[in-house]
Amino acid sequence: MAFVDEKVFKYPAEDECLVRRLGSAVIAVWPELPEEIRGRIMSEARAAWDREYHVPRLPDRLESIMRRYPGR
């Protein structure tokens, strides 16, 4: 039996657009968030369940997107 972390956020396919919108909102306000919250968000993002199971260099790519879109 495989171990499944019950704390990992999973969502049905019909909620994909909502998850993308929430992600976009986080990116928009990223510079205004306290450093502790940013760290927690990045930690959750690295551990999050996704239909694309293997994303090469995931931590680097997450950091990169935050630098490319510095908020509003």
Backbone as a printed PyTorch tensor [residue, N CA C, xyz], in Angstrom:
tensor([[[  0.8440,  -1.1830,   0.0000],
         [  0.0000,   0.0000,   0.0000],
         [  0.8880,   1.2440,   0.0000]],

        [[  0.6350,   2.1750,  -0.9080],
         [  1.4270,   3.4040,  -1.0230],
         [  1.0050,   4.4070,   0.0340]],

        [[  1.9690,   5.1360,   0.5270],
         [  1.7030,   6.1980,   1.5030],
         [  1.1450,   7.4210,   0.7790]],

        [[  0.0400,   7.9390,   1.2700],
         [ -0.5520,   9.1530,   0.7000],
         [ -0.6210,  10.1950,   1.8040]],

        [[  0.0240,  11.3140,   1.5830],
         [  0.0070,  12.4050,   2.5540],
         [ -1.3400,  13.1000,   2.4670]],

        [[ -2.1330,  12.9730,   3.5200],
         [ -3.4790,  13.5540,   3.5240],
         [ -3.4560,  15.0740,   3.5880]],

        [[ -2.3010,  15.6630,   3.8810],
         [ -2.1990,  17.1180,   3.9420],
         [ -2.0030,  17.7330,   2.5660]],

        [[ -1.7070,  16.9030,   1.5690],
         [ -1.4840,  17.4140,   0.2230],
         [ -2.8250,  17.8180,  -0.3820]],

        [[ -2.8850,  19.0460,  -0.8620],
         [ -4.1000,  19.5720,  -1.4790],
         [ -4.3230,  18.9150,  -2.8370]],

        [[ -5.4720,  18.2990,  -3.0110],
         [ -5.8490,  17.7150,  -4.2980],
         [ -7.1690,  18.3350,  -4.7190]],

        [[ -7.3620,  18.4230,  -6.0080],
         [ -8.5810,  19.0490,  -6.5130],
         [ -9.0650,  18.2930,  -7.7460]],

        [[-10.3770,  18.3150,  -7.9770],
         [-10.9070,  17.6650,  -9.1730],
         [-10.6370,  18.5210, -10.4140]],

        [[-10.6550,  17.9170, -11.5700],
         [-10.3550,  18.6040, -12.8290],
         [-11.2120,  19.8430, -13.0300]],

        [[-12.4560,  19.8070, -12.5980],
         [-13.3340,  20.9600, -12.8180],
         [-12.9360,  22.1790, -11.9860]],

        [[-12.0670,  21.9880, -10.9890],
         [-11.5870,  23.1140, -10.1850],
         [-10.2580,  23.6720, -10.6830]],

        [[ -9.7160,  23.1120, -11.7480],
         [ -8.4080,  23.5280, -12.2640],
         [ -8.3610,  25.0340, -12.5470]],

        [[ -9.4040,  25.5790, -13.1550],
         [ -9.4040,  27.0130, -13.4700],
         [ -9.3800,  27.8530, -12.1950]],

        [[ -9.9880,  27.3780, -11.1320],
         [ -9.9960,  28.1140,  -9.8660],
         [ -8.6140,  28.0790,  -9.2210]],

        [[ -7.9670,  26.9370,  -9.2810],
         [ -6.6280,  26.8110,  -8.7230],
         [ -5.6520,  27.7090,  -9.4890]],

        [[ -5.7870,  27.7540, -10.8190],
         [ -4.9310,  28.6430, -11.6210],
         [ -5.1650,  30.1020, -11.2510]],

        [[ -6.4170,  30.4850, -11.0540],
         [ -6.7210,  31.8720, -10.6950],
         [ -6.1480,  32.2260,  -9.3210]],

        [[ -6.2500,  31.3060,  -8.3740],
         [ -5.6630,  31.5580,  -7.0600],
         [ -4.1440,  31.6760,  -7.1590]],

        [[ -3.5320,  30.8290,  -7.9850],
         [ -2.0920,  30.9250,  -8.2060],
         [ -1.7160,  32.2670,  -8.8060]],

        [[ -2.4830,  32.7350,  -9.7650],
         [ -2.2300,  34.0400, -10.3770],
         [ -2.3600,  35.1580,  -9.3560]],

        [[ -3.3270,  35.0300,  -8.4660],
         [ -3.5160,  36.0420,  -7.4250],
         [ -2.3190,  36.0710,  -6.4710]],

        [[ -1.8020,  34.9040,  -6.1160],
         [ -0.6300,  34.8480,  -5.2390],
         [  0.5590,  35.5280,  -5.9120]],

        [[  0.7580,  35.2490,  -7.1950],
         [  1.8620,  35.8720,  -7.9250],
         [  1.6960,  37.3960,  -7.9450]],

        [[  0.4710,  37.8620,  -8.1160],
         [  0.2160,  39.3000,  -8.1880],
         [  0.5610,  40.0250,  -6.8870]],

        [[  0.3390,  39.3920,  -5.7500],
         [  0.5730,  40.0570,  -4.4580],
         [  1.8590,  39.5960,  -3.7820]],

        [[  2.6360,  38.7520,  -4.4530],
         [  3.8490,  38.1630,  -3.8830],
         [  4.7580,  39.1790,  -3.1780]],

        [[  5.0650,  40.3230,  -3.7850],
         [  5.9780,  41.2690,  -3.1220],
         [  5.4360,  41.8160,  -1.8010]],

        [[  4.1430,  41.7910,  -1.6200],
         [  3.5230,  42.3320,  -0.4150],
         [  3.4440,  41.3160,   0.7210]],

        [[  3.7120,  40.0490,   0.4240],
         [  3.5890,  39.0010,   1.4300],
         [  4.8160,  38.9490,   2.3220]],

        [[  4.6050,  38.6890,   3.6140],
         [  5.7520,  38.5390,   4.5200],
         [  6.6240,  37.3530,   4.0840]],

        [[  7.9110,  37.4430,   4.3500],
         [  8.8690,  36.4060,   3.9550],
         [  8.4660,  35.0270,   4.4830]],

        [[  7.9680,  34.9560,   5.7160],
         [  7.5360,  33.6770,   6.2940],
         [  6.4190,  33.0500,   5.4580]],

        [[  5.4650,  33.8600,   5.0290],
         [  4.3480,  33.3630,   4.2180],
         [  4.8530,  32.9210,   2.8540]],

        [[  5.7640,  33.6790,   2.2710],
         [  6.3540,  33.2790,   0.9860],
         [  7.0160,  31.9080,   1.0920]],

        [[  7.7550,  31.7010,   2.1650],
         [  8.4150,  30.4130,   2.3810],
         [  7.4250,  29.2820,   2.5110]],

        [[  6.3580,  29.5220,   3.2370],
         [  5.3210,  28.4820,   3.3930],
         [  4.6570,  28.1700,   2.0650]],

        [[  4.3750,  29.2100,   1.2720],
         [  3.7460,  29.0020,  -0.0370],
         [  4.6650,  28.1880,  -0.9360]],

        [[  5.9550,  28.5250,  -0.9640],
         [  6.8950,  27.7810,  -1.8040],
         [  7.0140,  26.3320,  -1.3450]],

        [[  7.0230,  26.1230,  -0.0590],
         [  7.0860,  24.7590,   0.4770],
         [  5.8600,  23.9560,   0.0470]],

        [[  4.6910,  24.5600,   0.1530],
         [  3.4580,  23.8950,  -0.2740],
         [  3.4670,  23.6330,  -1.7810]],

        [[  3.9750,  24.5950,  -2.5420],
         [  4.0190,  24.4400,  -3.9990],
         [  4.9250,  23.2750,  -4.4030]],

        [[  6.0430,  23.1190,  -3.7070],
         [  6.9560,  22.0120,  -4.0250],
         [  6.3310,  20.6640,  -3.7020]],

        [[  5.4650,  20.6230,  -2.6920],
         [  4.8700,  19.3570,  -2.2560],
         [  3.5070,  19.0850,  -2.8840]],

        [[  2.9480,  20.0580,  -3.5730],
         [  1.5690,  19.9460,  -4.0690],
         [  1.3960,  18.8130,  -5.0800]],

        [[  0.2550,  18.2160,  -5.0290],
         [ -0.1390,  17.2160,  -6.0120],
         [ -0.4490,  17.9340,  -7.3150]],

        [[ -0.1130,  17.2900,  -8.4240],
         [ -0.3930,  17.8730,  -9.7220],
         [ -0.5300,  16.7520, -10.7320]],

        [[ -1.3240,  16.9950, -11.7530],
         [ -1.4820,  15.9960, -12.8050],
         [ -0.1610,  15.7440, -13.5280]],

        [[  0.6920,  16.7720, -13.5970],
         [  2.0280,  16.6240, -14.1710],
         [  2.9480,  16.2390, -13.0260]],

        [[  3.0640,  14.9420, -12.7960],
         [  3.7640,  14.4320, -11.6130],
         [  5.2180,  14.8800, -11.5470]],

        [[  5.9540,  14.7110, -12.6280],
         [  7.3830,  15.0400, -12.5920],
         [  7.6500,  16.3180, -13.3830]],

        [[  8.0310,  17.3580, -12.6830],
         [  8.4140,  18.6190, -13.3230],
         [  9.9080,  18.7940, -13.0650]],

        [[ 10.7360,  18.7150, -14.1110],
         [ 12.1790,  18.8670, -13.9170],
         [ 12.5270,  20.2050, -13.2690]],

        [[ 13.4520,  20.1820, -12.3080],
         [ 13.9500,  21.3920, -11.6400],
         [ 12.8110,  22.2260, -11.0400]],

        [[ 11.8510,  21.5800, -10.4530],
         [ 10.6630,  22.2650,  -9.9170],
         [ 10.9960,  23.4340,  -8.9920]],

        [[ 11.8300,  23.2650,  -7.9600],
         [ 12.1070,  24.4170,  -7.0770],
         [ 12.6780,  25.6150,  -7.8340]],

        [[ 13.6040,  25.3470,  -8.7620],
         [ 14.1800,  26.4380,  -9.5550],
         [ 13.1310,  27.1180, -10.4190]],

        [[ 12.2560,  26.3410, -10.9920],
         [ 11.2270,  26.9050, -11.8700],
         [ 10.2130,  27.7140, -11.0780]],

        [[  9.8870,  27.2760,  -9.8630],
         [  8.9730,  28.0460,  -9.0140],
         [  9.5910,  29.3980,  -8.6570]],

        [[ 10.8620,  29.3850,  -8.2690],
         [ 11.5500,  30.6350,  -7.9470],
         [ 11.6260,  31.5400,  -9.1770]],

        [[ 11.8660,  30.9470, -10.3270],
         [ 12.0000,  31.7140, -11.5650],
         [ 10.7120,  32.4510, -11.9260]],

        [[  9.5830,  31.7910, -11.7750],
         [  8.3110,  32.4470, -12.1370],
         [  8.0320,  33.6200, -11.2120]],

        [[  8.4370,  33.5230,  -9.9570],
         [  8.2040,  34.6270,  -9.0370],
         [  9.0930,  35.8160,  -9.3940]],

        [[ 10.2780,  35.5500,  -9.9330],
         [ 11.1520,  36.6580, -10.3550],
         [ 10.6700,  37.2900, -11.6570]],

        [[ 10.1020,  36.4890, -12.5470],
         [  9.6330,  37.0240, -13.8420],
         [  8.4060,  37.8980, -13.6910]],

        [[  7.5830,  37.6220, -12.6940],
         [  6.3340,  38.3790, -12.4910],
         [  6.3810,  39.0170, -11.1040]],

        [[  6.9930,  40.1950, -11.0060],
         [  7.2210,  40.8040,  -9.6910],
         [  5.9770,  41.4120,  -9.0320]],

        [[  4.8170,  41.0370,  -9.4430],
         [  3.5960,  41.5660,  -8.8240],
         [  3.0750,  42.7680,  -9.5890]],

        [[  2.0630,  43.3640,  -9.0590],
         [  1.4470,  44.5180,  -9.7280],
         [  2.0630,  45.8060,  -9.2760]]])
